[in-house]
Amino acid sequence: MESNPVLLESKSSPINLLNEMQQLRLLGHLCDVTVSVEYQGVRAEFPAHKAVLAATSKFFKEVFLNEEPVDGPHSNVFLNEVRVADFASFLEFVYTARVEVEEDRVQRMLEIAEKLKCLDLSETCFQLKRQMLESVLLELQNFSESQNSEEESATRPGAVPAAKAERDPPDCSVAEPGHGASPEGLAAKSKEKV
């Protein structure tokens, strides 16, 4: 008697794997590559794992698959014109699938994602930029609508008296109270109009 196959799938395993790899990287355990970055004289070195970098970046995959074996399994990669903070954020993203950056750095993160051919980071940056653009457009639309409603409310009261002025000729005694118009006369004129 044959039993039907069943699927055993862990929802937490990918997250756990990433967390464990991040911990290994932060502690410097099992790291087999050092990435040196330099930008305008500021330089830093980052220990990492070839497998993680190769799995998340086509740039690193090409480098590691095409490198000549040298003294031992440890590799060194040098990246010029890459800011230290941006590469640190890149590493955090590829090891955790998330990173918090300032809004003004999103474009730089997109540039590093494109330079290192990291599709996941590139897509994430594009989505965030789209959301930021939509938010700005929504704010502009709301501002424009509020300006239009303010303009309409400002022009409506002015339009009513102008239309009324065309129907009713101006009353000289009301317009020029100094020319013999008495308060009783003004009250009588008001009653006549009503």
C-alpha positions in Angstrom: 0.0 0.0 0.0 1.5 3.3 -1.2 0.9 6.5 0.8 0.4 9.9 -0.9 3.3 12.3 -0.7 2.9 15.3 1.6 4.7 18.6 1.6 6.9 19.6 4.6 7.5 23.3 4.3 8.9 25.7 6.9 7.8 29.3 6.7 10.4 30.4 9.3 13.4 28.6 7.8 14.4 31.3 5.3 14.2 33.9 8.0 16.1 31.7 10.5 18.8 31.0 7.8 19.3 34.7 7.1 19.4 35.6 10.8 22.0 32.9 11.4 24.1 33.9 8.5 24.0 37.5 9.7 25.1 36.5 13.1 28.0 34.5 11.6 29.0 37.5 9.6 28.9 39.9 12.5 31.0 37.6 14.6 33.4 37.0 11.7 32.8 33.2 11.7 33.2 31.2 8.5 33.8 34.3 6.5 35.7 33.5 3.3 35.9 36.9 1.6 36.9 40.4 2.7 35.3 43.2 0.7 37.3 46.5 0.8 35.4 49.6 -0.2 36.8 53.1 -0.7 35.2 56.4 -1.5 37.1 59.8 -1.4 39.8 58.5 0.8 37.5 56.7 3.3 38.1 53.0 3.3 36.7 50.1 5.2 36.8 46.3 5.1 33.9 44.0 5.5 34.2 40.2 6.1 31.4 38.2 4.4 30.5 34.9 2.9 31.1 34.2 -0.8 27.9 32.0 -1.0 25.7 34.8 0.4 27.2 37.5 -1.8 27.1 35.2 -4.9 23.5 34.2 -4.3 22.4 37.9 -4.0 24.6 39.7 -6.4 25.4 38.7 -10.0 28.5 40.9 -9.8 29.9 38.9 -6.9 28.8 35.6 -8.5 30.8 36.5 -11.6 33.9 37.5 -9.6 33.9 34.4 -7.4 33.2 31.9 -10.3 35.9 33.5 -12.4 38.6 34.1 -9.8 41.9 32.2 -9.9 42.5 30.1 -6.8 45.2 31.9 -4.7 46.7 31.2 -1.3 43.8 29.4 0.4 40.1 29.7 0.2 39.9 33.3 1.4 39.3 36.0 -1.2 39.7 39.8 -1.2 37.6 42.0 -3.4 38.2 45.8 -3.8 35.3 48.1 -4.7 36.3 51.7 -5.7 33.8 54.6 -5.5 31.5 52.8 -3.1 30.6 54.7 0.1 31.3 52.8 3.3 27.8 53.5 4.7 26.2 52.4 1.5 28.0 49.1 1.3 27.3 48.4 5.0 23.6 48.9 4.2 23.9 46.7 1.2 25.4 43.9 3.3 22.7 44.3 5.9 20.0 44.0 3.2 21.5 40.9 1.5 21.9 39.2 4.9 18.5 40.2 6.4 16.3 41.2 3.4 15.7 44.6 5.1 17.6 47.7 5.9 16.6 51.2 7.1 18.1 54.1 5.3 17.4 57.8 5.1 15.1 58.9 2.2 17.9 60.8 0.5 20.0 57.6 0.4 17.5 55.6 -1.5 18.8 56.7 -4.9 22.4 55.8 -3.8 21.2 52.4 -2.6 19.6 51.9 -6.1 22.9 52.8 -7.7 24.9 50.4 -5.6 22.2 47.7 -6.3 22.7 48.3 -10.0 26.5 48.4 -9.7 26.5 45.1 -7.8 23.7 43.6 -9.9 21.5 42.9 -6.9 18.0 42.5 -8.3 16.2 42.2 -4.9 17.6 45.5 -3.6 17.1 47.2 -7.0 13.4 46.1 -7.0 12.9 47.2 -3.4 14.4 50.6 -4.1 12.2 51.1 -7.2 9.1 50.1 -5.2 10.0 52.6 -2.4 10.8 55.3 -4.9 7.4 54.7 -6.6 5.7 54.9 -3.2 7.5 58.1 -2.3 6.6 59.6 -5.7 3.0 58.6 -5.3 2.9 60.2 -1.9 4.4 63.4 -3.2 1.9 63.4 -6.1 -1.0 62.8 -3.7 0.2 65.7 -1.5 0.4 68.0 -4.5 -3.0 66.9 -5.7 -4.5 67.6 -2.2 -2.7 70.9 -2.1 -4.0 71.8 -5.5 -7.5 70.8 -4.6 -7.4 72.9 -1.4 -6.1 75.9 -3.4 -8.8 75.5 -6.0 -11.5 75.3 -3.3 -10.0 78.3 -1.6 -10.0 80.2 -4.9 -13.6 79.2 -5.6 -14.8 80.2 -2.2 -13.0 83.5 -2.6 -14.5 84.2 -6.0 -18.1 83.2 -5.1 -18.8 86.0 -2.6 -17.4 88.5 -5.1 -19.5 87.1 -8.0 -22.8 87.3 -6.1 -22.5 91.1 -5.4 -21.4 91.8 -9.0 -24.5 89.9 -10.3 -26.7 91.7 -7.8 -25.2 95.0 -8.8 -26.2 94.4 -12.4 -29.9 93.7 -11.3 -30.1 96.5 -8.8 -28.7 100.0 -9.6 -26.8 101.5 -6.8 -28.8 103.6 -4.4 -27.2 107.0 -4.1 -28.4 107.7 -0.6 -26.9 104.4 0.6 -23.7 104.8 -1.4 -23.2 108.3 -0.3 -24.6 108.8 3.2 -23.1 112.3 3.5 -25.4 113.7 0.8 -28.6 114.3 2.9 -29.5 110.7 3.7 -31.0 110.3 7.1 -31.0 107.0 9.1 -34.9 107.0 8.7 -34.5 107.4 5.0 -32.1 104.5 4.8 -34.4 102.3 6.8 -37.3 103.1 4.5 -35.3 102.3 1.4 -34.2 99.0 2.9 -37.9 98.1 3.6 -38.8 99.0 0.0 -36.2 96.6 -1.4 -37.3 93.7 0.8 
